[in-house]
């Protein structure tokens, strides 16, 4: 038989509850549009009690963004087994799961939300990007990346971020196509860099050696090969020099 007496939460338990409630609300609306009163009501406590656990609205928002940042960074974790293209595709699937489930919250995290401009928010955003960069380098088996590889990886992480933010504005491109396209984008960035750098060329050859033709990178090769007849039919004035550009 239940007595109807509500169990009293400890300080840390209540803090975690409030963060979870805030994140749930942020999944549907921008943090700018969510008030402390709404968070208090959803948590079943009074507004003054919220301020007992968080000194101000900014501190609660930053705590919620920190949890979101930790969860997003974890989406890039993937066992380093099997072809790279398939691994990156799984990573993109989990990344877009987060984006899809926490649209307004994801936008707030990447843009700083109500904490925009604060050193704390900027540090959290940088930590997510750094975690993604580190995981990609682990997949490549590289501990000390060259300047060109660093450029490729950081450019791709930024591309994935900006692509997701644009996609949220209407979701006009099918999500599965976008995930595959971003994996293709990584291969394209690496290929362009390989055209200028022997170390990148060696890395690209090593990556492609393990890729099956029915994998994401093989799919890209097939799509590009299908374009060759059309490219050959263009104006003859557009001739590409045989030697590598320096």
DRENBAKOL-75307 format. One record per residue: residue in three letters; x, y, z of N, C-alpha, C, O, CB in turn. Coordinates in steps of 0.02 Angstrom, whole numbers, plus 50000, padded with zeros to 5 digits. Glycine has a CB too. Example, Ala and Ser with C-alpha at 12.3 -4.5 7.8 and 13.67 -1.06 7.14 Angstrom:
<pts>
ALA506604971650390506154977550390506604983550390507124983450423505654977650452;SER506424988850354506844994750357506455000250394506705005750402507044997050286;
</pts>
This chain:
<pts>
UNK500434994050000500005000050000500445006250000500905006850041499525000050062;UNK500325010849955500725016849950500455022349996499855023050004500745019349878;UNK500905026050025500715031350072500595038050038500315042550068501245032150126;UNK500825038649975500745044949939501275050049957501245055749934500065047849953;UNK501755048049999502295052650018502825052749964503085047449945502605050550086;UNK502985058549939503485059249885504185058849914504345062149963503385065949847;UNK504615054749883505305054049906505685060549893505645063549839505655048149872;UNK506055062649943506445068749938507095067349900507475062749919506585071850008;UNK507225071149848507835070149809508435073549842508365078749874507735072849738;UNK509015070449833509625073549855509805079249809509505080049756510195068549858;UNK510295083249829510475089249791510705087449720510455090349672511035093149827;UNK511155082649714511415080949648510885077549605510845078649545512025076449654;UNK510475073449637509935070049600509445075249572509225074649515509555065049645;UNK509285080349612508815085449589509135089649533508805091449485508605090049647;UNK509785091049540510125094849487510105091049421509975093949369510855096249507;UNK510235084549424510225080549363509525080149334509435080049273510485073449378;UNK509015079949378508325079849353508165086249316507865086149262507835078849411;UNK508375091949344508235098349312508595098949245508315101649197508435104049358;UNK509205096549243509565096649179509205092349128509125094449070510295094049189;UNK508975086349148508615082049102507965085149078507795084749019508465075449135;UNK507605088449123506975091849105507125097449055506765098249005506625094549167;UNK507645101349069507815106749024507995104148955507785106948905508405110849053;UNK508385098848952508585095948887507975093448849507935094148788509085090348896;UNK507495090448884506895087948851506505093748820506265093248764506445084148901;UNK506455099248857506105105148830506495108148771506195110448723506005110348884;UNK507165108148777507575110848723507535106548660507705108948605508295111348745;UNK507315100348666507255095948608506695098148562506675096248503507145088748629;UNK506245102148588505655104248549505645111748535505325114048488505025102348586;UNK505995115648577505995122848568506685125648585507065122548623505455126248611;UNK506835131348557507475134548571507515136148645507015138148675507565140948529;UNK508105135348676508185137248747507985144448761507765146048816508905136148768;UNK508075148748711507865155748721507115156348735506895161048768508045159848660;UNK506725151548710505995151748717505745147848777505145147648790505675149148655;UNK506195144648814506005140648872506155144548935506725146648946506365133648873;UNK505655145548977505755149449038505915144949097505795138949096505135153649052;UNK506185147949149506315144349211505655141949241505635136549271506685148849262;UNK505125145849233504465143749258504245137149226503975132749259503935149149245;UNK504355136449160504165130349125504585124449150504325118949159504255131249050;UNK505225125549159505665120249183505455118049253505425112149268506405122549184;UNK505295122949296505065121449364504425117449363504345112549400504975127849404;UNK503955119549320503315116049316503405108949292503095104249318502825119749271;UNK503825107949241503945101249214504285096749265504195090649264504355101649151;UNK504685099749309505035095949361504615094949423504795091049467505685099349379;UNK504055098449427503605097749484503855101349546503705099349602503525090449501;UNK504235106749536504475110749593504335118049579504105119949525505235109549605;UNK504475122249629504345129349621504935132849587505485130249585504215132549690;UNK504805138749561505325142649529505895144349578506475143549560505035149149500;UNK505735146649640506285148049687506715141949701507315142649714506005150649752;UNK506425135849699506815129949713507315128549656507855125849668506355123949723;UNK507125130349595507595129649539508225133849554508785131549542507275131849472;UNK508125139949578508685144349593509075142049654509635144349665508435151449603;UNK508775137649693509145134749749509695130049723510225129449753508675130949797;UNK509555126649667510025121849639510485124949586511035122549575509655115949608;UNK510245130249554510645133749504510605141249519510055143949525510395132249431;UNK511175144549526511175151549547510835156349498510635161849517511875153749558;UNK510775154249437510445158449387510245154449326510455148749318510895164249368;UNK509845157549284509615154149223510205152149179510195146849149509135158549184;UNK510715156349176511285154949135511635148549156511835144549114511775160849137;UNK511705147449221512065141549246511675135149229511985130049215512175142049321;UNK511005135449231510605129549213510675128149138510755122349118509865130549232;UNK510645133249098510725132349026511405129349009511455124848968510625139148989;UNK511925131949042512595129349029512665122049051513005118149017513115133749064;UNK512355120249106512375113349130512025108749080512255103249066512055112749199;UNK511455111149053511095107149004511495106448939511525101148910510405110348989;UNK511815111948918512225111648858512815106948868513025103548821512475118648840;UNK513095106848929513665102448942513465095148934513825091148905513945103649013;UNK512875093348960512655086348953512545084748879512725079348856512015085148993;UNK512235089448843512125088348771512785087548735512855083448690511715094148741;UNK513275091548754513935091248722514265084548735514555081648689514385096948748;UNK514215081948796514505075448812514165069948772514495065348747514445074048887;UNK513505070348766513145065148729513315065448655513395060248623512385066048738;UNK513365071548628513525072148557514225069648542514335066248492513455079548535;UNK514705071248585515395068948575515415061348575515805058348538515855071748630;UNK514995058148617514995050848621514735047648557514875041748544514565048548680;UNK514355051348517514095048548454514645047048404514535043248357513595053448423;UNK515245049948414515795048748368516215042648387516685040848351516235054848365;UNK516045039548443516415033548465516205027648421515605026448412516285032048539;UNK516685024048396516555018348351517155013648354517725015848348516425020748277;UNK517035007148363517595002348363517985002848298517695002948244517334995148373;UNK518655003148302519075003748242519144997148204519694994648196519765006448260;UNK518594994548182518594988048147518204988648083517674991848080518294982548192;UNK518454985448030518114985547966518294991547924518674995847946517364985347976;UNK518014991947863518174997447817517995004347847517495005047882517804996447751;UNK518405009247833518305015947859517635018947837517285022047876518875020547839;UNK517465017947773516845020847747516235018547786515805022647802516755019047675;UNK516195012147802515625009547840515625012347911515095013747939515645001847842;UNK516215013047940516265015848007516015023148009515625025048052516985015448034;UNK516245027047960516025034047958515275034547946514955039147972516405037847903;UNK514995030047907514285030147894513885028747958513365031747970514095025147840;UNK514135024147999513805022748063513855028748109513375030448144514115016448097;UNK514435031948109514525037948150514035043348129513715046548171515245040548145;UNK513965044448064513495049448039512775047648056512365052148069513565050247963;UNK512615041248058511945039148077511795041148149511255043748163511865031548069;UNK512275039948194512165041748265512175049348274511795052048314512705038448309;UNK512605052748236512635059948238511955062948219511705067448254513185062648192;UNK511665060548165511015063248143510445060848186509915064048188510895061448071;UNK510525055148221510025053248271509975058748323509425060948342510225046448305;UNK510555061048346510565066348397510265072748368509845076048400511285067648421;UNK510475074548309510225080748277509465080448269509115085248282510565081848209;UNK509215074648246508505073748234508105074048299507565076948301508375067148198;UNK508375070948351508015070548415508045077148454507585078648492508285064948457;UNK508575080848446508685086848486508805092948442509275096848454509285085848534;UNK508395093748391508505099148343508645105948373509205108448365507905099748300;UNK508175108948409508305115548439508885115448488509275120248492507685118148473;UNK508945109948526509495109448573510165108948538510665111748561509395103348618;UNK510185105248482510805104748443511005111648416511585113548418510725099748386;UNK510515115248389510655121948364510915126448419511385130348409510025125048333;UNK510615125848478510825129948535511545128148555511945132548571510355129048594;UNK511695121648555512365119548574512885122348526513385125148548512405111848576;UNK512765121548461513255123648412513305131248406513815133948384513085120648344;UNK512765134748424512765142048418512835145448486512845151648490512135144348384;UNK512875141448539512955144348605512305145548642512305146348703513315150748600;UNK511725145648605511085146548637511065152848681511375157848663510915140448679;UNK510715152448737510695158248783511375159848812511485165248839510195156948839;UNK511835155048806512515156048833512995158648780513595158548791512775149648864;UNK512725160848723513155162748668513655168148690513475172848725512735165348608;UNK514285167248669514795172048686515145170648752515665173548766514495178748689;UNK514865166148793515185164648857515775159948845515765155748800514685161548907;UNK516285160748887516875156448880516695149148893516995144748863517425158648927;UNK516215147948938516015141048953515695137748893515865132148876515535141049012;UNK515225141348861514895138548802515385137348746515365132148713514325143148779;UNK515825142148734516325141348681516775135348694516955131748648516735147648673;UNK516965134448757517395128748775517035122148763517355117348741517615129248848;UNK516395121848777516015115648766515965114048692516045108248672515315116248797;UNK515835119048652515785117948579516455115648551516485111048511515555124448544;UNK516985118848574517655116848551517815109648573518155105948537518185121648578;UNK517575107748632517705100948657517365095748614517645090348601517465100248730;UNK516765097248590516405092548546516795091848481516895086248457515685095048532;UNK517005097348452517385097048389518045093448398518255089648355517515104248363;UNK518375094548455519015091248467518905083748476519315079748451519355094148529;UNK518375081748510518235074648520518095071248453518325065648441517625073648567;UNK517725074648409517585071848343518235071248303518355066148271517085076248305;UNK518655076348306519295076248271519735070448295520025066848255519665082848280;UNK519775069548361520185064248390519945057348369520345052948355520205064848466;UNK519285056448367519015049948349519155048348276519315042648259518265049648363;UNK519095053248232519225052048161519965050148151520115045648112519055058248119;UNK520405053448186521115051748180521255044648206521685041248179521545056848219;UNK520895042548257520975035748282520755030748228521075025548218520565034648346;UNK520215032348193519985028048139520505027548083520575022448051519315030548111;UNK520865033048073521375033148021522035030048045522485028848004521505040347998;UNK522085028648110522685025748136523275030548137523845028648129522875019748097;UNK523115037048147523635042248146523655045648214523155048248238523495047348090;UNK524245045748245524335049048309524535056348301524285060748337524855045448350;UNK524975057648253525225064448243525085066448171525505065348127525985064848259;UNK524505069448158524315071048089524735076548058524965081148093523595073048087;UNK524835075947993525175081247957524715087347953524115086947970525375078847885;UNK524985092847931524585098947925524005098047878523455100447890525025104847902;UNK524125094447822523585093547773523045088847800522445089947789523865090747707;UNK523245083547835522745079047863522335082647917521725081747922523075072747893;UNK522675086647957522315090648008521795095047975521235095748000522815094948050;UNK521985098047919521525102347882520925098347856520355100647861521885105747824;UNK521055092447829520515088347803520025086347858519415087047850520805081947770;UNK520285083947914519845081547968519445087247999518845086548009520265078048022;UNK519775092748014519415098348045518915101447996518375103548017519905103648068;UNK519085101647933518615104247883518005099747879517445102247872518945104847814;UNK518105093247883517545088547877517095089047939516485088847933517795081347868;UNK517385089647998516985090348059516565096648054515975096648072517445090548122;UNK516855102148031516485108448023515935107747971515385110447979516955114148003;UNK516085103947917515585102847865514995098947891514415100547877515905099247805;UNK515125093647931514585089647959514145094048004513535093548003514865083647999;UNK514455098148044514095102648089513655107548051513055108048065514585106548134;UNK513945111048002513555116047965513015112747922512475115547915514025120147921;UNK513165106847895512665103247855512065101447898511495102247876512965096947825;UNK512195099047959511645097248004511215103348022510605102848024511915093948068;UNK511535108948034511155114948051510725117247993510155119348003511635120548072;UNK510995116947932510605118847873510035113847862509475115847845511055119147811;UNK510165107447872509665102247862509075103247909508505101847890509965095347873;UNK509205105547970508655106548018508155111747994507575111748016508935108548085;UNK508375116147950507925121247924507505118447867507615120247809508325127447901;UNK507045114147883506585111447833506685104147816506245101047787506635115347772;UNK507275101347833507415094247819507245092547746506905087547733507025089747867;UNK507485096547700507285095747630507665090347593507445088147540507385102247594;UNK508225088147620508605082647590508495076447633508555076847694509375084347584;UNK508335070647603508245064547643508855063247687509425063747664508125058447597;UNK508725061747749509265061047798509775055747778510375056947783508985059447866;UNK509545049947755510005044547737510475046747680511065045047680509605038347716;UNK510205050547632510625052947578511155057847604511725057847581510195056447524;UNK510955061947652511425066847679511985063447718512565065547715511055071847723;UNK511815058247756512325054547793512835051547745513435051947757511995049047836;UNK512595048447691513045045447642513455050847607514055049947594512655041447590;UNK513135056447591513495061947557514065064547600514595066147573513005067647540;UNK513965064947665514495067447709515085062547711515665064747716514225068647779;UNK514945056047708515495051147704515865052147638516475051847636515215043947710;UNK515495053247584515805054647519516215061147523516755061547493515275055247464;UNK515955066047559516325072347567517005071347599517495074447581515905077347608;UNK517025066747649517665065347681518155062547630518735064547627517575060447741;UNK517925057747591518355054747540518575059947489519155059947467517995049047504;UNK518125064447470518295069647421518815074447448519285076347413517665073447400;UNK518735076447510519225080947541519915077647544520425080747530518995082947612;UNK519915071247564520545067647567520865066847498521475067447491520435060647599;UNK520445065547447520705064647380521005071047352521535070847320520145062147334;UNK520685076647363520945083047339521615084547374522085086747341520445088747352;UNK521645083347439522265084447474522815079747450523405081647446522165083647550;UNK522625073547434523115068747409523425070847343523985068947327522785061947401;UNK523055074847304523315077147240523895082147249524265083547202522765080447200;UNK523955084847310524475089747323525015087247370525535090447377524155095947353;UNK524905081547402525355079447456525465071847453524985068047455525075081547524;UNK526085069747450526235062647444526035058747507525805053047501526975061547432;UNK526115061747565525925058247627525165057047628524945051647649526135062447688;UNK524785061947607524055061047602523885055947550523405052047558523705067747587;UNK524265055847495524145050947442524245043847468523855039347454524595052247381;UNK524785042947506524915036347535524365034247583524145028447583525595036247572;UNK524125038947623523585037447670522945035547633522595030847652523445043447716;UNK522795039247579522195037847541522235030947509521735027347508522095043247487;UNK522805029247482522895022547452522785017147504522465012047491523595021847421;UNK523045018247564522965013347618522225012647637521985007047649523375015347680;UNK521875018147640521165017947657520765014147605520365009747621520885025047665;UNK520875015947542520485013047488520635005647477520225001947450520605016847424;UNK521225003447498521414996447489520964991747529520864985947511522134995347510;UNK520674994347583520244990347626519494991347611519074988547646520384991847698;UNK519344995447561518644997147548518334992547496518614991747442518595004347524;UNK517764989447512517414985247462517054989647411516874995347426516904980547497;UNK516964987147352516634991147300515904992647317515624997547291516664987447235;UNK515594988547361514904989947379514854994247443514314995147470514514983447389;UNK515424996847467515425001247525515315008447505515255009947446516075000647563;UNK515285013047554515165020147539515685023247492515495027047448515155024047603;UNK516325021647501516835024547458516795021547388516895025047338517525023547488;UNK516655015047383516565011947318515965014847282515975015647221516485004347326;UNK515455016447320514855019547291515035026347260514785028047206514305020447344;UNK515455030147295515665036647268516055035847202515935039547155516095040447319;UNK516505030947200516885029647139516415028047081516505030447026517385023847149;UNK515905023947095515425022147043515035028147018514915028746958514955016947069;UNK514835032447064514445038347044514875043047001514635045846952514195042147107;UNK515515043847021515955048246982516105045346913516145048946863516605049547020;UNK516195038646910516325035346847515745036246799515845036846738516465027846858;UNK515135036346826514545037246784514515044146753514195045246702513905035946824;UNK514865048946784514865055746758515385056846703515335061746666514995060646814;UNK515875052246697516425053346650516195054246577516455058746544516895047446654;UNK515725050246552515505051446483515255058546471515385061546419514965046546463;UNK514885061146520514615067946513515175073046516515165078046480514095069446567;UNK515665071846560516225076446566516645076646502516865081946479516675074546625;UNK516745070646472517125070346410516775073846353517095075846304517255063046391;UNK516115074546358515745077746305515705085246310515395088546268515065075146304;UNK516025088146361516025095346369516505098646321516865095246284516195097346441;UNK516515105346321516925109146273517655106946278517925106446333516865116646286;UNK517995105746221518685103546222519175108746249519745107046265518895101746152;UNK518955114946255519395120146280519585118946353520105121246376519075127046273;UNK519155115246389519275114046460519735108046468519515102646489518615112946499;UNK520365108946451520855103546456521215103846523521415109246545521355103946398;UNK521305098146555521655097946620522385096046607522505090946575521315092846669;UNK522855099846632523575098246623523725091446650523455089446702524025103446657;UNK524155087746616524325080946639524755081246701524705076746744524675077146584;UNK525185086446707525615086646765525235089046826524735092546821526215091146751;UNK525485087046884525175089146947525295096646958525855099146948525455084947007;UNK524765100146979524835107246992525255108347055525195104647104524145110647000;UNK525675113247053526105114747110525925121647138526235123847187526845114547089;
</pts>
